[in-house]
């Protein structure tokens, strides 16, 4: 499974989006590899809405992305990973829309952003909203009740959590870390509380995001690996030494 972690394209029409996606996924489609995506803060800036884009994405044979439920954003969905015999779900991939930029209403609630988030005080970025978090939590609980156990999972979204910056800054005290931090963690100034819910549920073992193009670090904090996937394209700013993706290996045993 290939996951695109946002800021995938900037297009003003469905026809241009299809040209862009053909460039992105033609080799993956040729190999018959399933792929999915989340949206970043730039994807809609060409003028084509995410709802319009979603129709194009889902038209590809091996795209397994979903529009998702009628929650804040587009593309809040969960994908099952089945045991080799195809009969039992053993892992999940949660995909969330971390949205784009703070609304004026949200911005007005921030009295002192320097105190809230010292490293990136001018961050205009949005966050994963309460109804999205509630959907993950409630669905996670129902799944655990159905299977009588935790279904261990990976979660993907674009804009990182504030905890990623904290964990890296204190990495020597953390359980595990690797990679490099080459630019500030551009999290939202508003902490959504998602990380606390993930710690409480104990089923998401890793979170992966994009957003910063030249970060590729991982820090394991409170049992959760907070990971970056670096830039795969040279069409925007990048570091040729760390271009590529991040590989996760799932073992059904």
C-alpha positions as CSV (number, residue, x, y, z in Angstrom):
1,X,0.0,0.0,0.0
2,X,1.3,3.4,-1.0
3,X,0.1,6.4,1.1
4,X,0.4,10.0,-0.2
5,X,0.6,12.3,2.8
6,X,-0.8,15.5,1.3
7,X,0.1,18.5,-0.8
8,X,-0.2,16.1,-3.7
9,X,-1.3,18.5,-6.4
10,X,-2.5,22.1,-7.1
11,X,-4.9,22.0,-10.0
12,X,-7.8,24.2,-11.2
13,X,-9.7,21.5,-13.2
14,X,-10.5,17.8,-13.1
15,X,-8.7,17.3,-16.4
16,X,-5.5,18.8,-15.1
17,X,-5.8,16.8,-11.9
18,X,-6.0,13.6,-13.9
19,X,-2.8,14.6,-15.8
20,X,-1.1,15.2,-12.5
21,X,-2.4,12.0,-10.9
22,X,-1.4,10.0,-14.0
23,X,2.1,11.2,-13.4
24,X,2.0,10.3,-9.7
25,X,0.4,6.9,-9.9
26,X,0.8,5.4,-13.3
27,X,3.7,3.1,-12.2
28,X,1.9,2.1,-9.1
29,X,-1.3,1.3,-11.1
30,X,0.8,-0.7,-13.6
31,X,2.2,-2.8,-10.7
32,X,-1.4,-3.2,-9.3
33,X,-0.4,-1.8,-6.0
34,X,-3.2,-0.3,-3.9
35,X,-2.7,3.3,-2.9
36,X,-4.5,6.0,-1.0
37,X,-4.0,9.6,0.1
38,X,-4.8,12.4,2.6
39,X,-5.1,16.0,1.7
40,X,-2.6,18.7,2.7
41,X,-3.1,22.4,3.2
42,X,-2.2,23.2,-0.5
43,X,-4.2,20.7,-2.4
44,X,-7.3,22.9,-2.8
45,X,-5.4,26.1,-3.6
46,X,-5.6,25.7,-7.4
47,X,-9.4,26.2,-7.1
48,X,-10.6,22.6,-7.4
49,X,-12.4,21.6,-4.2
50,X,-11.4,18.5,-2.3
51,X,-14.9,17.0,-3.0
52,X,-14.3,17.5,-6.7
53,X,-10.8,16.0,-6.5
54,X,-12.1,13.0,-4.6
55,X,-14.2,11.9,-7.6
56,X,-11.1,11.8,-9.7
57,X,-9.0,10.0,-7.2
58,X,-11.6,7.3,-6.6
59,X,-11.9,6.7,-10.4
60,X,-8.5,5.0,-10.4
61,X,-8.6,1.2,-10.3
62,X,-6.2,0.7,-7.4
63,X,-7.1,3.8,-5.4
64,X,-8.6,2.8,-2.0
65,X,-9.1,6.3,-0.7
66,X,-12.5,7.2,0.5
67,X,-14.5,10.5,0.8
68,X,-15.4,9.3,4.3
69,X,-18.2,10.3,6.5
70,X,-19.7,13.8,6.6
71,X,-17.1,15.1,9.1
72,X,-14.9,18.2,9.1
73,X,-12.7,18.0,6.0
74,X,-12.7,15.4,3.2
75,X,-11.2,12.0,3.4
76,X,-11.6,10.8,7.0
77,X,-11.7,7.0,6.6
78,X,-10.2,3.7,7.9
79,X,-8.8,0.9,5.8
80,X,-8.7,-2.7,7.0
81,X,-5.7,-4.9,6.6
82,X,-6.7,-8.6,6.4
83,X,-4.8,-11.7,7.5
84,X,-3.2,-13.5,4.6
85,X,-6.2,-15.8,4.3
86,X,-8.4,-12.7,3.7
87,X,-10.9,-13.5,6.4
88,X,-9.8,-11.7,9.5
89,X,-8.9,-8.0,10.0
90,X,-5.6,-7.8,11.8
91,X,-4.5,-4.1,11.3
92,X,-6.0,-0.8,10.3
93,X,-4.9,2.3,8.5
94,X,-6.6,5.5,9.8
95,X,-6.6,8.4,7.4
96,X,-7.6,11.9,8.5
97,X,-7.9,15.3,6.9
98,X,-5.8,17.7,8.9
99,X,-7.4,20.5,7.0
100,X,-5.7,23.7,5.8
101,X,-5.6,27.0,7.7
102,X,-7.0,28.4,10.9
103,X,-10.3,30.2,10.6
104,X,-10.6,33.8,11.8
105,X,-12.7,32.4,14.7
106,X,-10.0,29.9,15.7
107,X,-7.3,32.5,15.4
108,X,-9.2,34.9,17.7
109,X,-9.0,32.3,20.4
110,X,-5.2,32.3,20.5
111,X,-4.2,35.0,23.0
112,X,-0.5,34.3,23.2
113,X,0.8,31.9,20.5
114,X,4.4,32.3,21.7
115,X,3.5,30.6,25.0
116,X,1.3,28.0,23.3
117,X,3.9,27.0,20.7
118,X,7.3,28.7,21.0
119,X,9.0,27.2,18.0
120,X,6.5,28.2,15.3
121,X,4.6,31.3,16.6
122,X,3.3,32.4,13.2
123,X,1.9,29.1,12.2
124,X,-1.4,29.6,10.3
125,X,-2.2,25.9,10.0
126,X,-5.4,24.1,11.0
127,X,-5.8,21.0,13.1
128,X,-7.8,17.8,13.3
129,X,-11.2,18.9,14.7
130,X,-13.1,17.4,17.6
131,X,-15.7,15.6,15.5
132,X,-13.0,13.9,13.6
133,X,-11.3,12.8,16.8
134,X,-14.6,11.6,18.2
135,X,-15.2,9.6,15.1
136,X,-11.8,7.8,15.4
137,X,-12.3,7.2,19.2
138,X,-15.9,5.9,18.9
139,X,-15.1,3.7,15.9
140,X,-11.9,2.4,17.6
141,X,-14.0,1.4,20.6
142,X,-16.6,-0.4,18.5
143,X,-13.9,-2.3,16.6
144,X,-12.3,-3.4,19.9
145,X,-15.7,-4.5,21.2
146,X,-16.4,-6.5,18.0
147,X,-13.0,-8.3,17.9
148,X,-12.6,-8.5,21.7
149,X,-9.1,-7.0,21.3
150,X,-7.1,-4.0,20.1
151,X,-6.6,-3.8,16.4
152,X,-3.2,-2.2,16.1
153,X,-3.0,0.6,13.6
154,X,-1.1,3.2,11.6
155,X,-2.6,6.8,11.3
156,X,-1.8,9.2,8.4
157,X,-2.5,12.9,8.1
158,X,-0.6,15.9,6.7
159,X,0.0,18.6,9.3
160,X,2.0,17.3,12.3
161,X,1.0,17.4,15.9
162,X,2.6,19.7,18.4
163,X,3.8,16.6,20.2
164,X,6.2,15.9,17.3
165,X,8.2,19.0,18.1
166,X,8.2,18.3,21.9
167,X,9.2,14.7,21.4
168,X,12.1,15.6,19.1
169,X,13.3,18.4,21.3
170,X,13.4,15.9,24.2
171,X,14.5,12.9,22.1
172,X,17.3,11.9,24.4
173,X,14.6,11.1,27.0
174,X,12.3,9.2,24.6
175,X,12.0,5.5,23.9
176,X,13.6,5.6,20.4
177,X,14.4,8.2,17.7
178,X,16.0,8.4,14.3
179,X,16.4,10.6,11.3
180,X,16.9,14.4,11.1
181,X,15.0,17.6,11.8
182,X,16.0,20.3,9.2
183,X,13.2,22.8,9.6
184,X,10.7,23.8,12.3
185,X,7.7,21.6,13.0
186,X,4.8,23.6,11.5
187,X,2.0,22.3,13.7
188,X,-1.1,24.2,14.4
189,X,-1.1,26.7,17.2
190,X,-4.2,24.9,18.5
191,X,-3.6,21.5,20.1
192,X,-6.5,19.3,19.1
193,X,-5.9,16.8,21.9
194,X,-5.7,14.0,19.3
195,X,-2.4,12.7,20.8
196,X,-3.9,12.3,24.2
197,X,-6.8,10.3,22.7
198,X,-4.3,8.0,20.9
199,X,-2.4,7.4,24.1
200,X,-5.6,6.6,25.9
201,X,-6.8,4.2,23.2
202,X,-3.5,2.4,22.8
203,X,-4.2,1.0,19.3
204,X,-2.4,3.4,17.0
205,X,1.3,2.5,17.2
206,X,2.6,5.0,14.6
207,X,1.5,8.3,13.1
208,X,3.0,9.5,9.8
209,X,2.6,13.0,8.3
210,X,4.1,15.1,5.6
211,X,4.0,19.0,5.5
212,X,7.7,19.8,6.2
213,X,9.6,18.7,3.1
214,X,13.0,18.3,4.6
215,X,12.3,16.5,7.9
216,X,12.5,12.8,8.1
217,X,12.7,12.1,11.8
218,X,10.9,9.5,14.0
219,X,10.5,9.8,17.7
220,X,8.7,7.1,19.8
221,X,6.8,9.0,22.5
222,X,4.4,7.3,25.0
223,X,4.4,4.2,22.9
224,X,3.6,5.9,19.6
225,X,6.1,6.5,16.8
226,X,5.6,10.1,15.5
227,X,7.0,9.9,12.0
228,X,7.7,12.2,9.0
229,X,7.7,11.1,5.4
230,X,10.0,13.4,3.4
231,X,9.4,15.0,0.0
232,X,9.3,12.6,-2.9
233,X,9.3,15.4,-5.6
234,X,11.9,17.9,-6.8
235,X,9.2,20.3,-8.0
236,X,9.2,22.2,-4.6
237,X,11.8,22.8,-2.0
238,X,13.6,19.6,-1.1
239,X,16.9,18.0,0.1
240,X,18.3,15.5,-2.4
241,X,19.9,13.6,0.5
242,X,16.6,12.6,2.1
243,X,14.0,12.5,-0.7
244,X,11.8,9.5,-0.7
245,X,9.2,7.8,1.5
246,X,9.0,5.9,4.8
247,X,8.4,2.2,4.9
248,X,6.2,0.5,7.5
249,X,6.3,-3.3,7.7
250,X,3.2,-5.1,9.1
251,X,3.6,-8.7,10.3
252,X,0.4,-10.6,10.9
253,X,2.1,-12.6,13.7
